């Protein structure tokens, strides 16, 4: 694995905070499409799994959990629509999560 555990922990912690922002923004806005809310909630679950994988120190489990997180992030981002009235905080948190998870996935190789 090309990433040290400390760096991976820092990156996952940042991703967790970004997902927390997305979850709060989705919960505070009744206009968020149901499917987008589902993927935002799933991001939280996948991030927890990635943290657990990190604690296991199993490189293949870590990669698999980051892949799952990346796929969910892809789905969430694809469900953002410019004209759906979704609040800016949610959109920006989903986009930032996607960027960070994609970069981490690339770095893990």
C-alpha atoms as a printed R data frame, in Angstrom:
    type eleno elety resid chain resno       x      y       z
1   ATOM     1    CA   UNK     A     1   0.000  0.000   0.000
2   ATOM     2    CA   UNK     A     2   1.422  3.380  -1.027
3   ATOM     3    CA   UNK     A     3  -0.243  5.303   1.798
4   ATOM     4    CA   UNK     A     4   0.910  5.292   5.416
5   ATOM     5    CA   UNK     A     5  -1.692  4.499   8.049
6   ATOM     6    CA   UNK     A     6  -1.525  7.998   9.557
7   ATOM     7    CA   UNK     A     7  -2.115  9.664   6.200
8   ATOM     8    CA   UNK     A     8  -4.931  7.267   5.418
9   ATOM     9    CA   UNK     A     9  -6.510  7.996   8.814
10  ATOM    10    CA   UNK     A    10  -6.292 11.748   8.178
11  ATOM    11    CA   UNK     A    11  -7.853 11.425   4.736
12  ATOM    12    CA   UNK     A    12 -10.651  9.180   5.970
13  ATOM    13    CA   UNK     A    13 -11.323 11.572   8.856
14  ATOM    14    CA   UNK     A    14 -11.620 14.465   6.409
15  ATOM    15    CA   UNK     A    15 -13.957 12.391   4.214
16  ATOM    16    CA   UNK     A    16 -16.020 11.529   7.314
17  ATOM    17    CA   UNK     A    17 -16.407 15.210   8.185
18  ATOM    18    CA   UNK     A    18 -17.421 16.011   4.624
19  ATOM    19    CA   UNK     A    19 -19.994 13.221   4.649
20  ATOM    20    CA   UNK     A    20 -21.316 14.470   8.007
21  ATOM    21    CA   UNK     A    21 -21.888 17.872   6.395
22  ATOM    22    CA   UNK     A    22 -23.745 16.190   3.535
23  ATOM    23    CA   UNK     A    23 -25.909 14.153   5.917
24  ATOM    24    CA   UNK     A    24 -26.844 17.237   7.972
25  ATOM    25    CA   UNK     A    25 -27.600 19.229   4.829
26  ATOM    26    CA   UNK     A    26 -29.768 16.412   3.442
27  ATOM    27    CA   UNK     A    27 -31.686 16.070   6.702
28  ATOM    28    CA   UNK     A    28 -32.348 19.793   6.987
29  ATOM    29    CA   UNK     A    29 -33.813 20.124   3.480
30  ATOM    30    CA   UNK     A    30 -37.167 18.522   2.709
31  ATOM    31    CA   UNK     A    31 -36.630 19.163  -1.002
32  ATOM    32    CA   UNK     A    32 -33.761 16.699  -1.380
33  ATOM    33    CA   UNK     A    33 -34.695 13.824  -3.713
34  ATOM    34    CA   UNK     A    34 -35.172 10.512  -1.883
35  ATOM    35    CA   UNK     A    35 -32.577  8.688  -3.962
36  ATOM    36    CA   UNK     A    36 -29.925 11.318  -3.199
37  ATOM    37    CA   UNK     A    37 -30.734 11.093   0.534
38  ATOM    38    CA   UNK     A    38 -30.339  7.322   0.301
39  ATOM    39    CA   UNK     A    39 -26.869  7.619  -1.235
40  ATOM    40    CA   UNK     A    40 -25.788 10.264   1.274
41  ATOM    41    CA   UNK     A    41 -26.845  7.972   4.127
42  ATOM    42    CA   UNK     A    42 -25.047  5.083   2.457
43  ATOM    43    CA   UNK     A    43 -21.888  7.212   2.226
44  ATOM    44    CA   UNK     A    44 -21.928  7.421   6.016
45  ATOM    45    CA   UNK     A    45 -22.227  3.652   6.314
46  ATOM    46    CA   UNK     A    46 -19.430  3.055   3.806
47  ATOM    47    CA   UNK     A    47 -17.158  5.544   5.574
48  ATOM    48    CA   UNK     A    48 -17.681  3.678   8.851
49  ATOM    49    CA   UNK     A    49 -16.761  0.438   7.104
50  ATOM    50    CA   UNK     A    50 -13.609  2.054   5.723
51  ATOM    51    CA   UNK     A    51 -12.612  3.217   9.220
52  ATOM    52    CA   UNK     A    52 -13.167 -0.322  10.533
53  ATOM    53    CA   UNK     A    53 -11.089 -1.743   7.685
54  ATOM    54    CA   UNK     A    54  -8.297  0.680   8.530
55  ATOM    55    CA   UNK     A    55  -8.307 -0.542  12.117
56  ATOM    56    CA   UNK     A    56  -7.989 -4.126  10.865
57  ATOM    57    CA   UNK     A    57  -4.772 -3.215   9.006
58  ATOM    58    CA   UNK     A    58  -5.806 -5.573   6.210
59  ATOM    59    CA   UNK     A    59  -4.698 -3.901   2.969
60  ATOM    60    CA   UNK     A    60  -7.154 -5.779   0.755
61  ATOM    61    CA   UNK     A    61 -10.051 -4.986   3.100
62  ATOM    62    CA   UNK     A    62  -9.047 -1.307   3.134
63  ATOM    63    CA   UNK     A    63  -8.915 -1.182  -0.674
64  ATOM    64    CA   UNK     A    64 -12.271 -2.944  -0.964
65  ATOM    65    CA   UNK     A    65 -13.931 -0.577   1.499
66  ATOM    66    CA   UNK     A    66 -12.530  2.476  -0.309
67  ATOM    67    CA   UNK     A    67 -13.805  1.002  -3.603
68  ATOM    68    CA   UNK     A    68 -17.275  0.603  -2.057
69  ATOM    69    CA   UNK     A    69 -17.113  4.164  -0.760
70  ATOM    70    CA   UNK     A    70 -16.049  5.398  -4.215
71  ATOM    71    CA   UNK     A    71 -18.918  3.582  -5.957
72  ATOM    72    CA   UNK     A    72 -21.420  5.072  -3.527
73  ATOM    73    CA   UNK     A    73 -19.844  8.486  -4.000
74  ATOM    74    CA   UNK     A    74 -20.231  8.087  -7.774
75  ATOM    75    CA   UNK     A    75 -23.923  7.283  -7.334
76  ATOM    76    CA   UNK     A    76 -24.458 10.255  -5.027
77  ATOM    77    CA   UNK     A    77 -22.760 12.653  -7.421
78  ATOM    78    CA   UNK     A    78 -24.747 11.315 -10.390
79  ATOM    79    CA   UNK     A    79 -27.925 12.093  -8.477
80  ATOM    80    CA   UNK     A    80 -27.087 15.787  -8.176
81  ATOM    81    CA   UNK     A    81 -29.178 17.805 -10.589
82  ATOM    82    CA   UNK     A    82 -28.557 21.489 -11.308
83  ATOM    83    CA   UNK     A    83 -32.253 22.285 -11.342
84  ATOM    84    CA   UNK     A    84 -33.582 20.088  -8.544
85  ATOM    85    CA   UNK     A    85 -33.367 22.787  -5.883
86  ATOM    86    CA   UNK     A    86 -30.919 20.845  -3.703
87  ATOM    87    CA   UNK     A    87 -29.129 23.198  -1.331
88  ATOM    88    CA   UNK     A    88 -25.600 24.350  -2.020
89  ATOM    89    CA   UNK     A    89 -24.176 22.840   1.187
90  ATOM    90    CA   UNK     A    90 -25.323 19.365   0.173
91  ATOM    91    CA   UNK     A    91 -24.108 19.685  -3.396
92  ATOM    92    CA   UNK     A    92 -20.698 20.975  -2.370
93  ATOM    93    CA   UNK     A    93 -20.281 18.288   0.319
94  ATOM    94    CA   UNK     A    94 -21.178 15.503  -2.122
95  ATOM    95    CA   UNK     A    95 -18.810 16.873  -4.768
96  ATOM    96    CA   UNK     A    96 -15.953 17.316  -2.287
97  ATOM    97    CA   UNK     A    97 -16.516 13.809  -0.922
98  ATOM    98    CA   UNK     A    98 -16.385 12.442  -4.452
99  ATOM    99    CA   UNK     A    99 -13.136 14.273  -5.227
100 ATOM   100    CA   UNK     A   100 -11.461 13.125  -2.013
101 ATOM   101    CA   UNK     A   101 -12.587  9.506  -2.273
102 ATOM   102    CA   UNK     A   102 -11.550  9.335  -5.927
103 ATOM   103    CA   UNK     A   103  -8.101 10.691  -5.063
104 ATOM   104    CA   UNK     A   104  -7.741  8.188  -2.231
105 ATOM   105    CA   UNK     A   105  -8.827  5.311  -4.465
106 ATOM   106    CA   UNK     A   106  -6.238  6.357  -7.048
107 ATOM   107    CA   UNK     A   107  -3.533  6.661  -4.415
108 ATOM   108    CA   UNK     A   108  -4.262  3.201  -3.041
109 ATOM   109    CA   UNK     A   109  -3.919  1.848  -6.565
